[in-house]
Amino acid sequence: MPIQKVLCATALTSWPNDNAVFDSRQLLDSTYRPVVVLDSGVGGLTLVRQLEQLAPEVSILYVADNGWFPYGSKSVATVACRVQQLLDQVCTRVDPLAVVIACNTASIALIDHGRVPFTKGYFLVTPPLEEAVRASANGKIALLATLGTIKSKHISTTLAKARTRAQIWPIAAQRLVELSEYKLAGQPTSLACFSELIDRHLTTGQRLEIDTVILGCTHFPHLLGDLKTLFPSAIKWIDPAKEVALQIASSIKINISTLGPPPRTVIFTSMPGTRNSQHAFSNYGFHAAYSFLT
Ligand code: DGL
C-alpha cells in the first residue's frame, strides 16, 4: 500500500478533510529521531506507557494499522507480510532510534515466517512463558492471547517446553481485543461473554487456582482491572511490554530537546474508525495524526 499520499491533521480534535503529503522532515531531524511503535490498534499504548516512565524524553511515531485490525484472526502469513511491508515503508521515511513491534501476534508471525529483522534496534513483544513458569508458585498459569498467537508454531514449541514444569492453559481471547478498543474509546464494556469463553477452557476450580496470568496481547493490560475479577487468585500478571520497554530505554541514546516535549505522532492506515481512537491517543499525548490513504 503506498504511503506517499496521506491525510494529516495537526490535532486529534480536528480531523483532516484535505489531502496532504506526509511530512517526515520533523521526524528525520536528529533531535526527534523517534521510536517507531507498531500495533493493529490501541494495544501498543500499553508499551508506550511503560516506555514513557523509563524514557520520557523519547519521541514516538506510532503506526496503528487499523485498516488491518484485528491481526489475531488473520493467518500468520498474512500478518507477517503486512507488517514487513509497513515497516519497510515507514523506515524509508524516518530514521528511527528503535522499532518495536508492540503486538504479540505480529511479532510471532514474523518469527514463524523467519522474517525477524535481526538488525540492531528492533524489538519484539512476545508472551514470556519461561518468566511465568518462574513466577508461579503453584505452577497454574493462564496464557491469554489472540487466536493467531495461540495457533502459532512459536507458541506450540515454547508451550511444549514450559509444560514440563507447569500447567498452562492457553486461551484464545480474541474478543478481548475488541473490548479493549471499545474501552479506550470511552464506550461501556462488559467481560460477561469472555467469562463464558473461559468456562469452556477451565472448570471453576481450575480458574480459581490460577496464580499467574500471562497478558499475551498488548491490548489486554488495558483490561487488567476487569480480568482481576475473573482470576481472583492470580497474584502475578505477566506483561512482556515492561521488559521490552526496559530493553529499549537502555539501548537508545536520546538527544534531550530544548524545544519542549518530544513529539508523539500516530499514523493510522485507514481513515474510517479513527474517530473512535482519538480519545485514547490524545489521552496518551499524541497531538498529531496522519492517516494513509488506502
Ligand atoms: N495487540 C495485538 C497483540 O499483542 C493483537 C491485536 C489484534 O488482534 O489485532 O497480539
Residues whose N, C-alpha, C, O or C-beta is under 5 A from the ligand:
A	BS01	DGL	S40 G43 F69 P70 Y71 G72 S73 A102 C103 N104 T105 T146 V177 G216 C217 T218 H219
